[in-house]
């Protein structure tokens, strides 16, 4: 592609307002699908949610805000890590962010399948073949929508967020409170003691559920890929991120508590637990007929989330492709700035992961947890690189203006990023031990741990092999590279 073509792309890009960016960030971060997994912890969900905020959301949002306002061009983590450690590690970080999402998309799509089963037959929520078919149909449909560019995807994401996340979340909380106060049977005490609130740290297999809580907030940095498309990135980026972060934390606490009160843990299916909760609430009040409507709304919200995520990581990898780190065929962009062939490649990877989910031994719960845990361990490596880059850039490029800056100078950066790195190491170790509710016993805990470690190493090695074996013919002319 010529330099004139790149300029044409930049000229045609749709500019985001604070409201639109906040809605896009909400579509990427806000969700209700993890409420059932959180609910198995009972009243511990409050502490677990707060731990996830302190260990992950707080340091990640602060660091991403500084990096995005200091280096707001397209590329996100690729650009940040590249500025700190060179293109090799920038490419590695971008690859990890992108590749882990090809795995994570399957867990989101599996949730959509569980929701849609309530339109046809709730028993399908535990049918892997049905889930696989929904994964393929929804994913390829969203891919073709995102080929139309940010204007279309941001509009869809915003509308779907309101209809499919805010509305069902409100219905869940209000309906759940009505259910609890109506005298219906509940599973948790209404007057928790400190013993109910504080997690039992001696029960390690329950402590690992912290992975689920942390995963709820992962990806908050992905929307930095849209920094270049914002009208006022220096003001609107940190403000939008912090607004949605606060809403996500409160929604997770109240939503998971409602699920825990209404639905017995032994009846819970991770991919359909939310719909099981709605069904029990509506059946209690005689409104069971509304379940298909709720199913459609929640599916819409999850599709909006996917629509937002599809373009984020792939655009960062697209920047690396334009700088010669991937074959020229992956450098192709259409007139609205979408890396077409990378998007198709991404869809192929998601299809492959869907097949793996279908073929994994055990039930839906075990397959769901395996993909969730592998997504987490891979993503953690990327976050460690991001935190290290933030520290390095405070020294190597201290003169670069950052509209948002972590207070406390270099010491403040060391505290926030250092805490982020320590937290990531803790979460990585926890992810190697499946919770009792995951059903991993069907493949064996040792086999699970080997799979997690080997899978993470393999994913990290792939970009190293690509970088070491790249060809000079991949590198575009200097004028294009500078753009």
Secondary structure, DSSP 8 states (H G I E B T S, - for coil): --HHHHHHHHHH---B-HHHHHHHHHHHH--STTHHHHHTTTTHHHHHHHHHIIIIIHHHHHHHHHHHHHS-STTTHHHHHHHHH-HHHHHHHHHHHHHHHHHHHHHHHHHHHHHHHHHH-GGGGG-HHHHHHHHHHHHHHHHHHHTT-HHHHHHHHHHHHIIIIIHHHHHHHHHHHHHHHTT---SS-SS--HHHHS--TT-HHHHTTHHHHHHHHTTTTGGGGGGGGBSSHHHHHHHHHHHHHHHHHHHHHHHHHHHHHHS-GGG--TTTHHHHHHHHHHHHTT-GGGHHHHHHHHHHHHHHHHHHHHHHHHHHHHHHHHTTSS-GGGG-B-TTS-BHHHHHHHHHHHHHHHHHHHHSSS-HHHHHHHHHHHHHHHHHHHHHHHHHHHHHHHHHTTTS--SS--SSHHHHHHHHHHHHHHHHHHHHHHHTS--GGG-GGGT-HHHHHHHHHHHHHHHHHHHHHHHHT--GGG---HHHHH-
